[in-house]
């Protein structure tokens, strides 16, 4: 099982409470994420294995001389893989990927870049956008709930909405007040700047159906358009791409 970077302890605790024996092997593996429009070209040049497995699938392959578990998942909204290898191969895998990718314009990026892109794609972060105090329906995660359980859930009065802030470079980072029609109703759960959509983005729980809001940023109220769903590639064409065809 692969968990998120910051909530392995939370997930392990949940499993243990349900009687599952858990052994943490995090330190035994290295992981690199290869995402972007040239990800397939880069990886295909490093392996003879079949890469035509679909989104949310995984396969054991060889990358150069490194044994790798390649998972077709993304946290940035772009085509690509998470590549897991035994820790002792970590440096070799890095060097192999960089040697193949640098001539094609590939560059290393850190978590701030990931966070910016996941905001555009509407991916939630545990502890910020979703907490033990929110329900899956409020958080827009009803698709992850079994239909029979979802049918019995109360329709939410509020939902996690995406706010696109008006103009300028005023950026909300989290905790800023949000108001509707002059009345404070919520706070920003997480925020940042979306460079692919060229807008500051914030998330907040708002009454269902809200279309306009204001966010208190840098000592002033900033207008914001309210939307539900991803503001980048809402049809998910990029993450489900099949570049081998």
SEKELO-129732 format. One record per residue (C-alpha): x, y, z; residue number from 1. Coordinates in Angstrom, 2 decimals, always signed. Layout:
N
+---------+---------+---------+-----+
!      c1 !      c2 !      c3 !   k !
+---------+---------+---------+-----+
!       X !       Y !       Z ! NUM !
...
+---------+---------+---------+-----+
REM end
This chain:
245
+---------+---------+---------+-----+
!      c1 !      c2 !      c3 !   k !
+---------+---------+---------+-----+
!   +0.00 !   +0.00 !   +0.00 !   1 !
!   +1.22 !   +3.49 !   -0.88 !   2 !
!   +0.06 !   +6.34 !   +1.32 !   3 !
!   +0.53 !  +10.10 !   +1.10 !   4 !
!   +3.74 !  +11.75 !   +2.21 !   5 !
!   +2.33 !  +13.35 !   +5.36 !   6 !
!   -0.26 !  +10.86 !   +6.54 !   7 !
!   +1.32 !   +7.41 !   +6.61 !   8 !
!   +0.96 !   +7.27 !  +10.40 !   9 !
!   -2.73 !   +8.21 !  +10.14 !  10 !
!   -3.45 !   +5.52 !   +7.53 !  11 !
!   -1.44 !   +2.87 !   +9.37 !  12 !
!   -3.35 !   +3.66 !  +12.56 !  13 !
!   -6.67 !   +3.28 !  +10.77 !  14 !
!   -5.67 !   -0.11 !   +9.36 !  15 !
!   -4.39 !   -1.35 !  +12.70 !  16 !
!   -7.67 !   -0.40 !  +14.38 !  17 !
!   -9.36 !   -2.73 !  +11.91 !  18 !
!   -7.05 !   -5.62 !  +12.78 !  19 !
!   -4.66 !   -5.30 !   +9.84 !  20 !
!   -1.01 !   -6.03 !  +10.51 !  21 !
!   +1.08 !   -3.17 !   +9.13 !  22 !
!   +4.83 !   -3.10 !   +8.51 !  23 !
!   +6.26 !   +0.24 !   +7.42 !  24 !
!   +8.78 !   -0.24 !   +4.58 !  25 !
!   +9.12 !   +3.42 !   +3.61 !  26 !
!  +12.88 !   +3.52 !   +4.18 !  27 !
!  +13.37 !   +0.55 !   +1.87 !  28 !
!  +12.28 !   +2.39 !   -1.26 !  29 !
!  +13.09 !   +5.47 !   -3.28 !  30 !
!  +10.39 !   +7.16 !   -5.36 !  31 !
!  +10.61 !   +9.59 !   -8.25 !  32 !
!   +7.66 !  +11.05 !  -10.13 !  33 !
!   +8.02 !  +11.41 !  -13.88 !  34 !
!   +5.17 !  +13.63 !  -15.10 !  35 !
!   +4.66 !  +15.86 !  -18.09 !  36 !
!   +4.09 !  +15.96 !  -21.86 !  37 !
!   +7.38 !  +14.19 !  -22.61 !  38 !
!   +7.23 !  +11.63 !  -19.80 !  39 !
!   +6.38 !   +8.78 !  -22.16 !  40 !
!   +9.16 !   +9.67 !  -24.59 !  41 !
!  +11.69 !   +9.76 !  -21.76 !  42 !
!  +10.69 !   +6.49 !  -20.10 !  43 !
!  +10.12 !   +4.60 !  -23.35 !  44 !
!  +13.74 !   +5.31 !  -24.26 !  45 !
!  +14.93 !   +3.62 !  -21.08 !  46 !
!  +13.00 !   +0.36 !  -21.13 !  47 !
!  +11.94 !   -2.43 !  -23.46 !  48 !
!   +8.94 !   -3.19 !  -21.27 !  49 !
!   +5.38 !   -2.40 !  -22.31 !  50 !
!   +4.27 !   +0.98 !  -20.95 !  51 !
!   +0.76 !   +0.91 !  -22.42 !  52 !
!   -1.00 !   +0.21 !  -19.13 !  53 !
!   -3.75 !   +2.61 !  -18.23 !  54 !
!   -4.40 !   +5.21 !  -15.57 !  55 !
!   -4.48 !   +3.87 !  -11.99 !  56 !
!   -2.63 !   +0.71 !  -13.05 !  57 !
!   +0.81 !   -0.52 !  -11.99 !  58 !
!   +3.46 !   -2.75 !  -13.52 !  59 !
!   +6.95 !   -3.99 !  -12.66 !  60 !
!   +9.42 !   -2.83 !  -15.29 !  61 !
!  +13.13 !   -2.22 !  -15.73 !  62 !
!  +14.39 !   +1.35 !  -16.20 !  63 !
!  +17.93 !   +1.04 !  -17.48 !  64 !
!  +19.39 !   -1.50 !  -15.06 !  65 !
!  +16.99 !   -0.65 !  -12.22 !  66 !
!  +13.98 !   -2.78 !  -11.19 !  67 !
!  +11.03 !   -0.42 !  -10.82 !  68 !
!   +7.37 !   -0.53 !   -9.84 !  69 !
!   +5.73 !   +2.00 !  -12.16 !  70 !
!   +2.33 !   +3.34 !  -11.12 !  71 !
!   +0.20 !   +5.38 !  -13.55 !  72 !
!   -0.92 !   +7.94 !  -10.98 !  73 !
!   -0.41 !  +11.67 !  -10.70 !  74 !
!   -0.80 !  +14.44 !   -8.15 !  75 !
!   -0.21 !  +17.26 !  -10.62 !  76 !
!   -2.72 !  +16.55 !  -13.40 !  77 !
!   -0.20 !  +15.50 !  -16.03 !  78 !
!   +0.51 !  +12.16 !  -17.72 !  79 !
!   +3.18 !  +10.05 !  -16.09 !  80 !
!   +4.19 !   +7.65 !  -13.37 !  81 !
!   +5.37 !   +7.30 !   -9.83 !  82 !
!   +8.51 !   +5.13 !  -10.03 !  83 !
!   +9.46 !   +3.05 !   -6.97 !  84 !
!  +12.74 !   +1.21 !   -6.64 !  85 !
!  +14.75 !   -0.37 !   -3.79 !  86 !
!  +16.61 !   +2.36 !   -1.90 !  87 !
!  +20.02 !   +1.10 !   -2.98 !  88 !
!  +19.09 !   +1.84 !   -6.61 !  89 !
!  +17.83 !   +5.35 !   -5.85 !  90 !
!  +20.87 !   +7.30 !   -7.08 !  91 !
!  +21.24 !   +5.14 !  -10.18 !  92 !
!  +17.58 !   +5.65 !  -11.10 !  93 !
!  +17.94 !   +9.41 !  -10.61 !  94 !
!  +21.03 !   +9.61 !  -12.80 !  95 !
!  +19.38 !   +7.43 !  -15.46 !  96 !
!  +16.25 !   +9.58 !  -15.61 !  97 !
!  +18.19 !  +12.86 !  -15.62 !  98 !
!  +20.55 !  +11.73 !  -18.38 !  99 !
!  +17.60 !  +10.81 !  -20.59 ! 100 !
!  +15.32 !  +13.70 !  -19.66 ! 101 !
!  +17.60 !  +16.73 !  -19.51 ! 102 !
!  +18.17 !  +16.87 !  -23.30 ! 103 !
!  +14.36 !  +16.96 !  -23.69 ! 104 !
!  +13.95 !  +19.83 !  -21.25 ! 105 !
!  +13.10 !  +17.84 !  -18.14 ! 106 !
!  +13.89 !  +19.64 !  -14.88 ! 107 !
!  +13.67 !  +18.58 !  -11.22 ! 108 !
!  +10.83 !  +20.18 !   -9.28 ! 109 !
!   +9.95 !  +20.13 !   -5.60 ! 110 !
!   +6.87 !  +20.02 !   -3.46 ! 111 !
!   +5.97 !  +23.68 !   -3.97 ! 112 !
!   +5.56 !  +22.99 !   -7.68 ! 113 !
!   +3.49 !  +19.90 !   -6.89 ! 114 !
!   +1.28 !  +21.91 !   -4.51 ! 115 !
!   +0.63 !  +24.61 !   -7.11 ! 116 !
!   -0.36 !  +22.06 !   -9.73 ! 117 !
!   -2.54 !  +19.96 !   -7.43 ! 118 !
!   -4.52 !  +23.10 !   -6.53 ! 119 !
!   -5.29 !  +23.61 !  -10.22 ! 120 !
!   -6.36 !  +19.99 !  -10.51 ! 121 !
!   -8.47 !  +20.05 !   -7.34 ! 122 !
!   -6.61 !  +17.28 !   -5.50 ! 123 !
!   -7.31 !  +17.44 !   -1.78 ! 124 !
!   -4.74 !  +17.38 !   +1.03 ! 125 !
!   -5.46 !  +15.54 !   +4.26 ! 126 !
!   -5.32 !  +17.78 !   +7.31 ! 127 !
!   -6.12 !  +20.91 !   +5.29 ! 128 !
!   -8.87 !  +20.39 !   +2.71 ! 129 !
!  -10.18 !  +17.24 !   +4.36 ! 130 !
!  -10.20 !  +16.48 !   +8.08 ! 131 !
!  -12.08 !  +14.21 !  +10.51 ! 132 !
!  -14.67 !  +17.02 !  +10.75 ! 133 !
!  -15.62 !  +16.92 !   +7.04 ! 134 !
!  -17.63 !  +14.31 !   +5.18 ! 135 !
!  -16.74 !  +12.77 !   +1.81 ! 136 !
!  -19.75 !  +14.46 !   +0.19 ! 137 !
!  -18.76 !  +17.88 !   +1.53 ! 138 !
!  -15.21 !  +17.34 !   +0.27 ! 139 !
!  -16.34 !  +16.28 !   -3.21 ! 140 !
!  -15.13 !  +12.73 !   -2.66 ! 141 !
!  -18.45 !  +10.94 !   -2.91 ! 142 !
!  -17.10 !   +8.91 !   -5.84 ! 143 !
!  -14.79 !   +7.12 !   -3.39 ! 144 !
!  -17.70 !   +5.94 !   -1.19 ! 145 !
!  -19.58 !   +2.71 !   -1.83 ! 146 !
!  -22.92 !   +3.47 !   -3.53 ! 147 !
!  -24.95 !   +1.80 !   -0.78 ! 148 !
!  -23.27 !   +3.95 !   +1.87 ! 149 !
!  -23.41 !   +7.10 !   -0.21 ! 150 !
!  -27.18 !   +6.66 !   -0.68 ! 151 !
!  -27.69 !   +6.89 !   +3.07 ! 152 !
!  -25.64 !  +10.05 !   +3.57 ! 153 !
!  -27.30 !  +13.39 !   +4.24 ! 154 !
!  -27.05 !  +15.86 !   +1.38 ! 155 !
!  -24.43 !  +18.43 !   +2.43 ! 156 !
!  -25.28 !  +22.07 !   +3.00 ! 157 !
!  -21.71 !  +23.13 !   +2.25 ! 158 !
!  -19.06 !  +21.88 !   -0.15 ! 159 !
!  -15.37 !  +22.37 !   -0.80 ! 160 !
!  -15.24 !  +25.00 !   -3.51 ! 161 !
!  -12.43 !  +26.36 !   -5.64 ! 162 !
!  -12.03 !  +30.14 !   -5.54 ! 163 !
!  -10.25 !  +31.92 !   -8.38 ! 164 !
!   -9.09 !  +35.25 !   -7.00 ! 165 !
!   -9.48 !  +38.40 !   -9.07 ! 166 !
!   -6.41 !  +39.90 !  -10.76 ! 167 !
!   -3.07 !  +40.82 !   -9.30 ! 168 !
!   -0.74 !  +38.63 !   -7.29 ! 169 !
!   -2.56 !  +38.55 !   -3.96 ! 170 !
!   -2.28 !  +34.91 !   -2.93 ! 171 !
!   -4.10 !  +33.16 !   -0.09 ! 172 !
!   -2.10 !  +30.40 !   +1.58 ! 173 !
!   -4.56 !  +29.08 !   +4.17 ! 174 !
!   -6.59 !  +30.38 !   +7.10 ! 175 !
!   -7.76 !  +33.59 !   +5.45 ! 176 !
!  -11.42 !  +34.59 !   +6.11 ! 177 !
!  -13.94 !  +34.16 !   +3.30 ! 178 !
!  -17.22 !  +36.04 !   +3.08 ! 179 !
!  -20.36 !  +35.96 !   +0.96 ! 180 !
!  -22.47 !  +39.09 !   +0.49 ! 181 !
!  -20.48 !  +40.81 !   +3.22 ! 182 !
!  -20.98 !  +38.03 !   +5.77 ! 183 !
!  -18.03 !  +35.87 !   +6.95 ! 184 !
!  -18.84 !  +32.21 !   +6.26 ! 185 !
!  -15.59 !  +30.25 !   +6.08 ! 186 !
!  -11.82 !  +30.21 !   +5.95 ! 187 !
!   -9.39 !  +29.16 !   +3.24 ! 188 !
!   -8.27 !  +25.55 !   +3.70 ! 189 !
!   -5.33 !  +25.80 !   +1.29 ! 190 !
!   -4.21 !  +28.09 !   -1.48 ! 191 !
!   -1.46 !  +29.20 !   -3.82 ! 192 !
!   -0.82 !  +30.35 !   -7.36 ! 193 !
!   -1.76 !  +28.29 !  -10.41 ! 194 !
!   +0.77 !  +29.07 !  -13.10 ! 195 !
!   -0.98 !  +27.03 !  -15.81 ! 196 !
!   -4.23 !  +29.00 !  -15.34 ! 197 !
!   -2.45 !  +32.23 !  -14.28 ! 198 !
!   -4.75 !  +32.83 !  -11.30 ! 199 !
!   -4.41 !  +32.71 !   -7.54 ! 200 !
!   -6.39 !  +29.70 !   -6.23 ! 201 !
!   -7.94 !  +29.06 !   -2.84 ! 202 !
!  -10.22 !  +26.37 !   -1.44 ! 203 !
!  -12.91 !  +26.86 !   +1.19 ! 204 !
!  -16.10 !  +25.20 !   +2.39 ! 205 !
!  -18.99 !  +27.33 !   +1.14 ! 206 !
!  -22.78 !  +26.95 !   +1.01 ! 207 !
!  -23.84 !  +24.81 !   -1.95 ! 208 !
!  -24.53 !  +26.96 !   -5.00 ! 209 !
!  -22.33 !  +29.95 !   -4.12 ! 210 !
!  -20.95 !  +31.69 !   -7.22 ! 211 !
!  -19.07 !  +34.73 !   -5.91 ! 212 !
!  -17.02 !  +35.27 !   -2.75 ! 213 !
!  -14.42 !  +37.53 !   -1.21 ! 214 !
!  -11.17 !  +36.52 !   +0.49 ! 215 !
!   -9.26 !  +38.68 !   +2.98 ! 216 !
!   -5.69 !  +38.81 !   +1.63 ! 217 !
!   -2.95 !  +41.31 !   +2.43 ! 218 !
!   -5.25 !  +43.60 !   +4.39 ! 219 !
!   -8.06 !  +43.86 !   +1.83 ! 220 !
!  -11.02 !  +41.91 !   +0.48 ! 221 !
!  -10.30 !  +40.28 !   -2.89 ! 222 !
!  -13.18 !  +39.17 !   -5.12 ! 223 !
!  -13.22 !  +35.55 !   -6.30 ! 224 !
!  -15.13 !  +33.41 !   -8.77 ! 225 !
!  -16.43 !  +30.20 !   -7.19 ! 226 !
!  -16.33 !  +26.93 !   -9.10 ! 227 !
!  -16.61 !  +23.24 !   -8.36 ! 228 !
!  -14.17 !  +20.84 !   -9.96 ! 229 !
!  -10.73 !  +21.20 !  -11.56 ! 230 !
!   -9.79 !  +24.46 !  -13.24 ! 231 !
!   -7.06 !  +22.69 !  -15.23 ! 232 !
!   -7.94 !  +19.90 !  -17.68 ! 233 !
!  -11.42 !  +19.31 !  -16.19 ! 234 !
!  -12.08 !  +16.48 !  -18.67 ! 235 !
!   -8.97 !  +14.60 !  -17.41 ! 236 !
!   -7.66 !  +14.11 !  -20.94 ! 237 !
!   -4.03 !  +14.67 !  -19.94 ! 238 !
!   -3.87 !  +12.16 !  -17.09 ! 239 !
!   -5.63 !   +9.51 !  -19.18 ! 240 !
!   -3.58 !  +10.13 !  -22.33 ! 241 !
!   -2.33 !   +7.22 !  -24.44 ! 242 !
!   +0.81 !   +8.61 !  -26.16 ! 243 !
!   +1.83 !   +5.17 !  -27.43 ! 244 !
!   -1.01 !   +5.13 !  -29.96 ! 245 !
+---------+---------+---------+-----+
REM end
